[in-house]
């Protein structure tokens, strides 16, 4: 199965406002996440499930940033950055 990455409208605007170096690190981390889920690599990314009212939402840690996302079938839907 080949996974793809998509953004919500607000997360796309947040992504565009990021510094180029930070944006590149985040993009690289998501490519590694897709490779892990596709079985191309065994290096597990720093992903954790959120709990409580955010059950079913995941976060990927990249340096000082937390990328909040959901997995919907073969799609990683990025909800926001913190």
N, CA, C and O atoms as CSV, one atom per row, in Angstrom:
chain,resi,resn,atom,element,x,y,z
A,1,UNK,N,N,0.861,-1.185,0.000
A,1,UNK,CA,C,0.000,0.000,0.000
A,1,UNK,C,C,0.891,1.227,0.000
A,1,UNK,O,O,1.863,1.294,0.752
A,2,UNK,N,N,0.573,2.171,-0.817
A,2,UNK,CA,C,1.346,3.403,-0.900
A,2,UNK,C,C,0.579,4.526,-0.195
A,2,UNK,O,O,-0.552,4.847,-0.560
A,3,UNK,N,N,1.206,5.102,0.802
A,3,UNK,CA,C,0.574,6.171,1.569
A,3,UNK,C,C,0.870,7.528,0.938
A,3,UNK,O,O,1.880,7.708,0.258
A,4,UNK,N,N,-0.020,8.463,1.174
A,4,UNK,CA,C,0.187,9.834,0.691
A,4,UNK,C,C,-0.079,10.799,1.840
A,4,UNK,O,O,-0.703,10.441,2.839
A,5,UNK,N,N,0.397,12.005,1.683
A,5,UNK,CA,C,0.271,13.039,2.717
A,5,UNK,C,C,-0.610,14.147,2.183
A,5,UNK,O,O,-0.422,14.612,1.059
A,6,UNK,N,N,-1.571,14.572,2.986
A,6,UNK,CA,C,-2.393,15.721,2.612
A,6,UNK,C,C,-2.547,16.628,3.829
A,6,UNK,O,O,-2.353,16.208,4.970
A,7,UNK,N,N,-2.896,17.862,3.560
A,7,UNK,CA,C,-3.006,18.890,4.581
A,7,UNK,C,C,-4.447,19.392,4.665
A,7,UNK,O,O,-5.172,19.398,3.670
A,8,UNK,N,N,-4.850,19.812,5.864
A,8,UNK,CA,C,-6.066,20.603,5.964
A,8,UNK,C,C,-5.699,22.002,5.488
A,8,UNK,O,O,-4.518,22.320,5.354
A,9,UNK,N,N,-6.683,22.825,5.235
A,9,UNK,CA,C,-6.411,24.178,4.739
A,9,UNK,C,C,-5.564,24.969,5.740
A,9,UNK,O,O,-4.616,25.651,5.352
A,10,UNK,N,N,-5.908,24.875,7.024
A,10,UNK,CA,C,-5.159,25.648,8.028
A,10,UNK,C,C,-3.755,25.098,8.226
A,10,UNK,O,O,-2.818,25.871,8.428
A,11,UNK,N,N,-3.587,23.777,8.172
A,11,UNK,CA,C,-2.247,23.220,8.348
A,11,UNK,C,C,-1.352,23.541,7.146
A,11,UNK,O,O,-0.140,23.691,7.301
A,12,UNK,N,N,-1.934,23.645,5.964
A,12,UNK,CA,C,-1.159,24.035,4.777
A,12,UNK,C,C,-0.616,25.456,4.937
A,12,UNK,O,O,0.533,25.730,4.591
A,13,UNK,N,N,-1.450,26.358,5.465
A,13,UNK,CA,C,-0.986,27.735,5.708
A,13,UNK,C,C,0.103,27.754,6.770
A,13,UNK,O,O,1.086,28.482,6.628
A,14,UNK,N,N,-0.055,26.960,7.841
A,14,UNK,CA,C,0.976,26.887,8.873
A,14,UNK,C,C,2.285,26.371,8.287
A,14,UNK,O,O,3.354,26.897,8.595
A,15,UNK,N,N,2.205,25.355,7.453
A,15,UNK,CA,C,3.387,24.760,6.838
A,15,UNK,C,C,4.108,25.771,5.950
A,15,UNK,O,O,5.337,25.832,5.954
A,16,UNK,N,N,3.357,26.556,5.197
A,16,UNK,CA,C,3.957,27.538,4.300
A,16,UNK,C,C,4.673,28.653,5.057
A,16,UNK,O,O,5.615,29.244,4.530
A,17,UNK,N,N,4.246,28.951,6.280
A,17,UNK,CA,C,4.847,30.026,7.070
A,17,UNK,C,C,6.116,29.592,7.797
A,17,UNK,O,O,6.838,30.439,8.322
A,18,UNK,N,N,6.401,28.298,7.840
A,18,UNK,CA,C,7.570,27.805,8.559
A,18,UNK,C,C,8.859,28.210,7.846
A,18,UNK,O,O,8.883,28.431,6.636
A,19,UNK,N,N,9.919,28.300,8.633
A,19,UNK,CA,C,11.250,28.547,8.102
A,19,UNK,C,C,11.631,27.407,7.157
A,19,UNK,O,O,11.235,26.263,7.381
A,20,UNK,N,N,12.381,27.700,6.125
A,20,UNK,CA,C,12.724,26.701,5.114
A,20,UNK,C,C,13.440,25.495,5.709
A,20,UNK,O,O,13.142,24.359,5.341
A,21,UNK,N,N,14.383,25.725,6.624
A,21,UNK,CA,C,15.119,24.611,7.233
A,21,UNK,C,C,14.186,23.718,8.040
A,21,UNK,O,O,14.290,22.493,7.970
A,22,UNK,N,N,13.278,24.313,8.803
A,22,UNK,CA,C,12.316,23.555,9.605
A,22,UNK,C,C,11.368,22.792,8.682
A,22,UNK,O,O,11.068,21.622,8.923
A,23,UNK,N,N,10.905,23.447,7.640
A,23,UNK,CA,C,10.002,22.821,6.679
A,23,UNK,C,C,10.659,21.598,6.038
A,23,UNK,O,O,10.013,20.566,5.861
A,24,UNK,N,N,11.943,21.715,5.691
A,24,UNK,CA,C,12.657,20.591,5.087
A,24,UNK,C,C,12.796,19.422,6.056
A,24,UNK,O,O,12.658,18.267,5.653
A,25,UNK,N,N,13.069,19.712,7.341
A,25,UNK,CA,C,13.169,18.647,8.350
A,25,UNK,C,C,11.836,17.937,8.527
A,25,UNK,O,O,11.795,16.713,8.644
A,26,UNK,N,N,10.746,18.697,8.547
A,26,UNK,CA,C,9.416,18.117,8.709
A,26,UNK,C,C,9.068,17.267,7.491
A,26,UNK,O,O,8.547,16.162,7.638
A,27,UNK,N,N,9.348,17.767,6.302
A,27,UNK,CA,C,9.067,17.009,5.081
A,27,UNK,C,C,9.863,15.702,5.049
A,27,UNK,O,O,9.340,14.657,4.663
A,28,UNK,N,N,11.124,15.774,5.458
A,28,UNK,CA,C,11.966,14.574,5.496
A,28,UNK,C,C,11.410,13.571,6.503
A,28,UNK,O,O,11.402,12.369,6.236
A,29,UNK,N,N,10.951,14.047,7.650
A,29,UNK,CA,C,10.390,13.163,8.666
A,29,UNK,C,C,9.127,12.474,8.175
A,29,UNK,O,O,8.905,11.301,8.475
A,30,UNK,N,N,8.299,13.189,7.423
A,30,UNK,CA,C,7.094,12.557,6.900
A,30,UNK,C,C,7.424,11.560,5.785
A,30,UNK,O,O,6.738,10.547,5.650
A,31,UNK,N,N,8.450,11.825,4.993
A,31,UNK,CA,C,8.861,10.835,4.001
A,31,UNK,C,C,9.335,9.558,4.695
A,31,UNK,O,O,9.051,8.452,4.235
A,32,UNK,N,N,10.065,9.720,5.816
A,32,UNK,CA,C,10.512,8.561,6.584
A,32,UNK,C,C,9.323,7.821,7.195
A,32,UNK,O,O,9.324,6.592,7.266
A,33,UNK,N,N,8.310,8.566,7.634
A,33,UNK,CA,C,7.102,7.952,8.191
A,33,UNK,C,C,6.383,7.131,7.119
A,33,UNK,O,O,5.953,6.007,7.378
A,34,UNK,N,N,6.256,7.686,5.933
A,34,UNK,CA,C,5.612,6.967,4.829
A,34,UNK,C,C,6.421,5.716,4.482
A,34,UNK,O,O,5.843,4.653,4.257
A,35,UNK,N,N,7.738,5.829,4.438
A,35,UNK,CA,C,8.587,4.672,4.154
A,35,UNK,C,C,8.411,3.592,5.216
A,35,UNK,O,O,8.385,2.404,4.891
A,36,UNK,N,N,8.291,3.990,6.478
A,36,UNK,CA,C,8.091,3.022,7.559
A,36,UNK,C,C,6.757,2.297,7.388
A,36,UNK,O,O,6.704,1.071,7.495
A,37,UNK,N,N,5.689,3.032,7.127
A,37,UNK,CA,C,4.379,2.409,6.953
A,37,UNK,C,C,4.312,1.570,5.677
A,37,UNK,O,O,3.564,0.594,5.627
A,38,UNK,N,N,5.072,1.927,4.652
A,38,UNK,CA,C,5.118,1.142,3.422
A,38,UNK,C,C,6.023,-0.085,3.558
A,38,UNK,O,O,6.046,-0.938,2.671
A,39,UNK,N,N,6.764,-0.176,4.660
A,39,UNK,CA,C,7.642,-1.317,4.883
A,39,UNK,C,C,9.000,-1.191,4.228
A,39,UNK,O,O,9.719,-2.183,4.112
A,40,UNK,N,N,9.369,0.003,3.796
A,40,UNK,CA,C,10.651,0.209,3.121
A,40,UNK,C,C,11.804,0.390,4.099
A,40,UNK,O,O,12.966,0.250,3.716
A,41,UNK,N,N,11.501,0.699,5.349
A,41,UNK,CA,C,12.522,0.883,6.372
A,41,UNK,C,C,12.009,0.333,7.691
A,41,UNK,O,O,10.801,0.250,7.917
A,42,UNK,N,N,12.934,-0.038,8.555
A,42,UNK,CA,C,12.523,-0.569,9.856
A,42,UNK,C,C,12.703,0.457,10.976
A,42,UNK,O,O,12.360,0.184,12.126
A,43,UNK,N,N,13.235,1.630,10.647
A,43,UNK,CA,C,13.439,2.664,11.663
A,43,UNK,C,C,12.096,3.295,12.032
A,43,UNK,O,O,11.460,3.970,11.221
A,44,UNK,N,N,11.682,3.056,13.283
A,44,UNK,CA,C,10.377,3.528,13.733
A,44,UNK,C,C,10.433,5.023,14.075
A,44,UNK,O,O,11.300,5.448,14.839
A,45,UNK,N,N,9.522,5.817,13.517
A,45,UNK,CA,C,9.498,7.260,13.810
A,45,UNK,C,C,8.943,7.527,15.207
A,45,UNK,O,O,8.333,6.651,15.819
A,46,UNK,N,N,9.157,8.734,15.699
A,46,UNK,CA,C,8.692,9.130,17.035
A,46,UNK,C,C,7.221,9.548,16.959
A,46,UNK,O,O,6.900,10.736,17.000
A,47,UNK,N,N,6.337,8.559,16.848
A,47,UNK,CA,C,4.903,8.795,16.737
A,47,UNK,C,C,4.230,8.259,17.986
A,47,UNK,O,O,4.535,7.154,18.436
A,48,UNK,N,N,3.315,9.040,18.547
A,48,UNK,CA,C,2.548,8.614,19.716
A,48,UNK,C,C,1.078,8.909,19.483
A,48,UNK,O,O,0.722,9.876,18.810
A,49,UNK,N,N,0.234,8.065,20.048
A,49,UNK,CA,C,-1.213,8.288,20.005
A,49,UNK,C,C,-1.596,9.252,21.109
A,49,UNK,O,O,-1.091,9.166,22.229
A,50,UNK,N,N,-2.479,10.157,20.791
A,50,UNK,CA,C,-3.003,11.058,21.805
A,50,UNK,C,C,-4.176,10.369,22.489
A,50,UNK,O,O,-4.757,9.433,21.939
A,51,UNK,N,N,-4.520,10.824,23.674
A,51,UNK,CA,C,-5.584,10.166,24.424
A,51,UNK,C,C,-6.675,11.158,24.798
A,51,UNK,O,O,-6.599,12.342,24.472
A,52,UNK,N,N,-7.683,10.656,25.481
A,52,UNK,CA,C,-8.791,11.500,25.902
A,52,UNK,C,C,-9.664,11.878,24.726
A,52,UNK,O,O,-9.996,11.041,23.887
A,53,UNK,N,N,-10.033,13.143,24.673
A,53,UNK,CA,C,-10.906,13.580,23.583
A,53,UNK,C,C,-10.189,13.597,22.233
A,53,UNK,O,O,-10.831,13.771,21.197
A,54,UNK,N,N,-8.867,13.419,22.234
A,54,UNK,CA,C,-8.078,13.389,21.000
A,54,UNK,C,C,-7.745,11.958,20.575
A,54,UNK,O,O,-6.817,11.739,19.797
A,55,UNK,N,N,-8.497,10.998,21.081
A,55,UNK,CA,C,-8.279,9.605,20.740
A,55,UNK,C,C,-8.383,9.407,19.224
A,55,UNK,O,O,-9.309,9.916,18.594
A,56,UNK,N,N,-7.443,8.674,18.646
A,56,UNK,CA,C,-7.431,8.456,17.207
A,56,UNK,C,C,-6.566,9.442,16.450
A,56,UNK,O,O,-6.406,9.326,15.235
A,57,UNK,N,N,-6.009,10.407,17.156
A,57,UNK,CA,C,-5.118,11.400,16.546
A,57,UNK,C,C,-3.699,11.072,16.988
A,57,UNK,O,O,-3.472,10.670,18.129
A,58,UNK,N,N,-2.761,11.245,16.088
A,58,UNK,CA,C,-1.357,10.931,16.351
A,58,UNK,C,C,-0.517,12.191,16.310
A,58,UNK,O,O,-0.920,13.212,15.752
A,59,UNK,N,N,0.664,12.100,16.915
A,59,UNK,CA,C,1.604,13.208,16.807
A,59,UNK,C,C,2.972,12.670,16.450
A,59,UNK,O,O,3.401,11.626,16.941
A,60,UNK,N,N,3.646,13.407,15.585
A,60,UNK,CA,C,5.010,13.103,15.179
A,60,UNK,C,C,5.886,14.223,15.700
A,60,UNK,O,O,5.638,15.398,15.429
A,61,UNK,N,N,6.906,13.857,16.445
A,61,UNK,CA,C,7.807,14.867,16.998
A,61,UNK,C,C,8.990,15.060,16.058
A,61,UNK,O,O,9.665,14.106,15.672
A,62,UNK,N,N,9.224,16.325,15.700
A,62,UNK,CA,C,10.362,16.708,14.858
A,62,UNK,C,C,11.016,17.907,15.527
A,62,UNK,O,O,10.567,19.041,15.360
A,63,UNK,N,N,12.079,17.654,16.286
A,63,UNK,CA,C,12.748,18.739,17.012
A,63,UNK,C,C,11.798,19.357,18.021
A,63,UNK,O,O,11.245,18.654,18.866
A,64,UNK,N,N,11.604,20.670,17.941
A,64,UNK,CA,C,10.710,21.375,18.851
A,64,UNK,C,C,9.264,21.360,18.381
A,64,UNK,O,O,8.386,21.870,19.078
A,65,UNK,N,N,9.002,20.791,17.224
A,65,UNK,CA,C,7.662,20.803,16.643
A,65,UNK,C,C,6.952,19.480,16.862
A,65,UNK,O,O,7.578,18.421,16.900
A,66,UNK,N,N,5.639,19.557,17.004
A,66,UNK,CA,C,4.776,18.391,17.057
A,66,UNK,C,C,3.811,18.509,15.891
A,66,UNK,O,O,3.095,19.503,15.772
A,67,UNK,N,N,3.788,17.511,15.042
A,67,UNK,CA,C,2.880,17.506,13.909
A,67,UNK,C,C,1.714,16.602,14.283
A,67,UNK,O,O,1.897,15.415,14.555
A,68,UNK,N,N,0.528,17.167,14.293
A,68,UNK,CA,C,-0.676,16.450,14.665
A,68,UNK,C,C,-1.325,15.940,13.380
A,68,UNK,O,O,-1.561,16.708,12.448
A,69,UNK,N,N,-1.616,14.616,13.337
A,69,UNK,CA,C,-2.175,14.047,12.110
A,69,UNK,C,C,-3.048,12.843,12.406
A,69,UNK,O,O,-3.045,12.308,13.515
A,70,UNK,N,N,-3.794,12.430,11.396
A,70,UNK,CA,C,-4.621,11.237,11.449
A,70,UNK,C,C,-4.260,10.347,10.276
A,70,UNK,O,O,-3.801,10.822,9.238
A,71,UNK,N,N,-4.473,9.049,10.452
A,71,UNK,CA,C,-4.314,8.109,9.348
A,71,UNK,C,C,-5.714,7.741,8.893
A,71,UNK,O,O,-6.523,7.233,9.671
A,72,UNK,N,N,-5.986,8.001,7.634
A,72,UNK,CA,C,-7.290,7.682,7.043
A,72,UNK,C,C,-7.063,6.801,5.826
A,72,UNK,O,O,-6.799,7.292,4.728
A,73,UNK,N,N,-7.169,5.505,6.031
A,73,UNK,CA,C,-6.920,4.574,4.928
A,73,UNK,C,C,-5.471,4.636,4.504
A,73,UNK,O,O,-4.583,4.257,5.268
A,74,UNK,N,N,-5.219,5.110,3.295
A,74,UNK,CA,C,-3.846,5.223,2.783
A,74,UNK,C,C,-3.363,6.667,2.775
A,74,UNK,O,O,-2.497,7.031,1.979
A,75,UNK,N,N,-3.922,7.490,3.659
A,75,UNK,CA,C,-3.607,8.923,3.675
A,75,UNK,C,C,-3.230,9.382,5.090
A,75,UNK,O,O,-3.883,9.028,6.072
A,76,UNK,N,N,-2.169,10.170,5.163
A,76,UNK,CA,C,-1.821,10.869,6.398
A,76,UNK,C,C,-2.378,12.280,6.267
A,76,UNK,O,O,-1.909,13.054,5.432
A,77,UNK,N,N,-3.362,12.619,7.072
A,77,UNK,CA,C,-3.970,13.947,7.032
A,77,UNK,C,C,-3.368,14.790,8.137
A,77,UNK,O,O,-3.608,14.540,9.318
A,78,UNK,N,N,-2.579,15.796,7.752
A,78,UNK,CA,C,-1.933,16.672,8.710
A,78,UNK,C,C,-2.953,17.706,9.171
A,78,UNK,O,O,-3.536,18.436,8.369
A,79,UNK,N,N,-3.152,17.747,10.501
A,79,UNK,CA,C,-4.142,18.645,11.092
A,79,UNK,C,C,-3.527,19.951,11.593
A,79,UNK,O,O,-4.205,20.979,11.623
A,80,UNK,N,N,-2.254,19.924,11.986
A,80,UNK,CA,C,-1.637,21.147,12.474
A,80,UNK,C,C,-0.237,20.928,13.012
A,80,UNK,O,O,0.243,19.798,13.100
A,81,UNK,N,N,0.404,22.015,13.368
A,81,UNK,CA,C,1.760,22.040,13.899
A,81,UNK,C,C,1.747,22.750,15.238
A,81,UNK,O,O,1.006,23.717,15.413
A,82,UNK,N,N,2.535,22.302,16.167
A,82,UNK,CA,C,2.673,22.957,17.474
A,82,UNK,C,C,4.116,23.007,17.849
A,82,UNK,O,O,4.459,23.519,18.915
